[in-house]
Every structure is written in C-alpha cells, then in structure tokens.
Amino acid sequence: IHPNPVDTLFFKKQKKKIKYEIVKIINVGRISEEKWFDIAIKVIINILEKGYKKIHLQIIGSGKETNKLYNLITNNNLQKYVNITPFLSQELLVEKYNRSDIFLLCSRRTHDSEETQGIVIQEAQSMQLPVVVSDIGGVNEGLINNMTGFLCNENNIECFSNKLIQLITNKDLREKMGKKARDFIKSNYDYVIMNKKLENIYKLVSNA
C-alpha cells in the first residue's frame, strides 16, 4: 500500500493574525452523492439546536449536488452558519485551511463508490487541523482515532455532532490534536518519506 503523499512544506499552518470568536469548520471535496455534504449541514443544524451558535461551516467544492445544498441552507435559514465556495487554487485553499479550526468530512459508501484515502484529510492534518471523518474505506488509516481526529460511522449525525462539540468547546484539545496531526502527517505522508518508501517497493519488486 502506497498512499498519496502530502507536501508538508506547502500545507503548513501560518500564524493567525485575526482571532475569531466563531469556531470555523471546513469541508473540502467534490460536491457529489458519495461526499454527502448534506449530512455535514444536518450536523451543523444538530449542533445549533443543542445551543452552540458560535460556529461556521465553510464548504469548498463544486459538483452536481451544489443546488441541493443551497436549497438546504436556504430552507433552514443557515446563511449565517454555512456557505459554499467553488474549488480554489491550492494557494487559496491553504489560506482557508489556515483560517479554520476543524476539518469535517461525512463521506458515505454508494453502490459504485467508496472513499479510499481522502487526501484532503491528510492535507488538513498537515495544516494542524483536527479532523472528524467517516469511518469508511481507507479513511481510518489516514489519521489516529482519538489522537489526531475522530472517526464516526457514516450517517451518524449524533456522533459527528458530539465529536465536533468536544472540539468546539475545548480550544486546548483542538490545538493539542492539531499538533499531533501535523506530526503524524510529517512522519507518515511527507513527500520525502513516501518517495523513499516507493523506492524500496521498486527495489523489492526488482529483486523478487
């Protein structure tokens, strides 16, 4: 198994110049059926209903499900709490990560698709963001559960909500998990390390 590597020098947290009272959650990916962005929005609704109002979800992506998400946001009067931005350049994406506090991804299995690695999960951790993600496919190999982030069963809105609330209400926990996430990615997904591993694979094959 040779996962996609991450450029940890590029995906690197910069010092925040602005301190926000609102906890910023970011969700990045193709807006399609398997990414299940509507569940992410329902998680935000659930958190708001529990009384946690100082949150904001930034969805970055494009796709055929985009209009469905806009309708969900409008019908639930969530314009203050959720917004969608089309795909950005890598440079602008890093800026968005840098202004965020938590990464969220609520992917699910479909009849013809399942999350394999989810490279954005590693990019977010490289940016020192704790991650809250679905436990499907190869996702669980790309973080350390309860240390660099949290895993939830797909479509378990309560789990996603409760894990996010843990992070929303505890800045120290966010920062602690974020630092461990960065260390984990540097040790396991950095380009230099992954290139050496790939070189070793070629050597093993050529000597077989």
C-alpha positions in Angstrom: 0.0 0.0 0.0 1.4 3.4 -1.1 -0.9 6.3 -0.2 -0.7 9.7 -2.0 1.9 11.9 -0.2 1.4 15.4 1.1 3.7 18.4 0.6 4.1 19.3 4.2 6.1 22.4 3.4 3.2 23.7 1.3 0.4 22.6 3.6 1.8 24.3 6.7 0.0 26.4 9.2 0.8 30.1 9.3 0.4 32.2 12.4 -3.2 33.5 12.5 -3.3 37.3 12.6 -7.0 37.6 13.4 -8.6 35.9 16.3 -12.2 34.7 15.7 -14.8 34.1 18.4 -16.5 31.8 15.9 -15.1 28.2 15.5 -14.6 27.7 11.9 -15.2 24.2 10.4 -14.0 23.4 6.9 -15.2 20.7 4.5 -13.4 20.2 1.1 -14.3 18.0 -1.8 -16.3 17.3 -4.9 -20.0 18.0 -4.1 -21.3 14.6 -5.1 -23.5 11.9 -3.7 -20.7 10.0 -2.0 -19.3 13.0 -0.2 -22.7 13.6 1.5 -22.3 17.3 2.2 -26.0 17.5 3.1 -25.2 15.3 6.2 -22.5 17.8 7.1 -25.1 20.6 7.0 -27.5 18.5 9.1 -24.7 18.0 11.6 -24.5 21.8 11.8 -28.2 22.0 12.3 -28.0 19.5 15.1 -25.2 21.4 16.8 -27.1 24.7 16.6 -30.2 23.0 18.1 -28.0 22.0 21.1 -27.3 25.6 21.7 -23.8 26.0 20.2 -24.2 29.1 18.0 -20.6 30.4 17.5 -19.8 28.1 14.6 -19.5 28.4 10.9 -19.1 25.7 8.2 -17.2 26.5 5.0 -17.8 24.1 2.2 -15.2 24.3 -0.6 -16.1 22.4 -3.8 -18.3 22.1 -6.9 -20.5 19.4 -8.3 -23.9 18.2 -9.3 -25.3 18.3 -5.8 -24.5 22.0 -5.3 -28.0 23.3 -5.8 -29.4 20.8 -3.4 -27.1 22.2 -0.7 -28.0 25.8 -1.5 -31.7 24.8 -1.0 -30.9 23.0 2.3 -29.1 26.1 3.5 -31.9 28.5 2.5 -34.8 26.3 3.7 -33.2 26.1 7.2 -32.1 29.8 7.3 -28.4 28.8 7.6 -26.9 31.6 5.6 -25.2 32.9 8.7 -23.7 29.5 9.5 -22.9 27.8 6.2 -21.5 29.0 2.9 -20.2 27.3 -0.2 -17.2 28.4 -2.2 -16.3 26.7 -5.6 -13.0 24.9 -5.9 -10.0 27.1 -5.2 -6.3 27.2 -6.2 -4.0 25.3 -3.8 -2.7 28.6 -2.6 -6.1 29.9 -1.7 -7.1 26.6 -0.2 -4.1 26.8 2.2 -5.4 30.2 3.2 -8.8 28.8 4.0 -7.3 25.9 6.0 -5.2 28.4 7.9 -8.3 30.4 9.0 -10.1 27.2 10.1 -10.2 25.3 13.3 -11.6 21.8 12.5 -11.9 19.7 9.3 -15.1 17.7 8.7 -15.8 15.0 6.1 -19.0 13.0 6.2 -18.4 10.6 3.2 -20.5 7.5 2.7 -20.5 4.4 0.6 -22.6 4.3 -2.6 -23.4 1.4 -5.0 -20.4 2.3 -7.1 -18.0 4.4 -5.0 -16.2 4.4 -1.6 -13.7 6.8 -0.1 -10.2 5.2 -0.5 -7.7 7.6 1.1 -9.2 11.1 1.1 -6.1 13.1 0.5 -7.8 16.3 1.9 -7.9 14.6 5.3 -4.1 14.4 5.3 -3.8 18.0 3.9 -6.0 19.3 6.8 -3.9 17.4 9.4 -0.7 18.8 7.8 -2.3 22.2 8.5 -2.7 21.3 12.2 -6.4 20.8 12.0 -8.1 18.0 14.0 -10.3 16.0 11.7 -13.8 14.5 12.2 -14.5 12.0 9.4 -16.5 8.9 8.3 -15.0 5.5 9.1 -15.2 4.1 5.6 -12.8 2.7 3.1 -9.2 3.5 3.8 -10.0 6.7 5.7 -9.2 5.2 9.1 -5.6 4.6 8.0 -5.1 8.3 7.4 -5.5 9.5 11.0 -5.1 8.3 14.5 -8.5 8.0 16.1 -8.9 10.0 19.3 -5.5 11.4 18.9 -5.3 13.4 15.6 -9.1 13.3 15.0 -12.3 11.3 15.4 -13.9 8.6 13.4 -17.7 8.3 13.1 -19.9 5.7 11.4 -21.3 7.1 8.2 -24.7 8.9 8.6 -24.3 9.0 12.4 -25.3 12.6 12.9 -25.1 12.4 16.7 -21.5 11.1 16.6 -20.4 13.8 14.2 -22.1 16.5 16.4 -20.8 15.2 19.7 -17.2 15.0 18.4 -17.4 18.4 16.9 -18.8 19.9 20.1 -15.9 18.4 22.0 -13.6 20.3 19.8 -15.7 23.5 19.6 -15.8 23.8 23.4 -12.2 23.0 24.0 -9.6 25.1 22.3 -6.8 23.3 24.1 -8.0 20.0 22.7 -8.2 21.4 19.2 -4.6 22.7 19.4 -3.3 19.5 21.0 -4.8 17.2 18.4 -3.8 19.6 15.6 -0.1 19.5 16.6 -0.3 15.6 16.8 -1.9 15.6 13.4 0.9 17.6 11.9 3.5 15.3 13.4 1.6 12.2 12.2 1.5 13.5 8.6 5.1 14.6 8.6 6.2 11.1 9.8 3.9 9.1 7.5 2.8 11.1 4.5 5.5 13.6 3.7 6.7 13.5 0.1 10.3 12.7 1.0 9.3 9.8 3.3 6.8 8.4 0.8 9.3 8.7 -2.1 11.8 6.6 -0.1 9.1 4.0 0.6 8.2 3.9 -3.1 11.9 3.4 -3.9 12.0 0.5 -1.5 9.0 -1.1 -3.1 10.6 -0.9 -6.5 13.8 -2.5 -5.1 11.8 -5.3 -3.6 10.0 -6.0 -6.8 13.1 -5.8 -9.0 14.9 -8.3 -6.6 12.0 -10.7 -6.5 
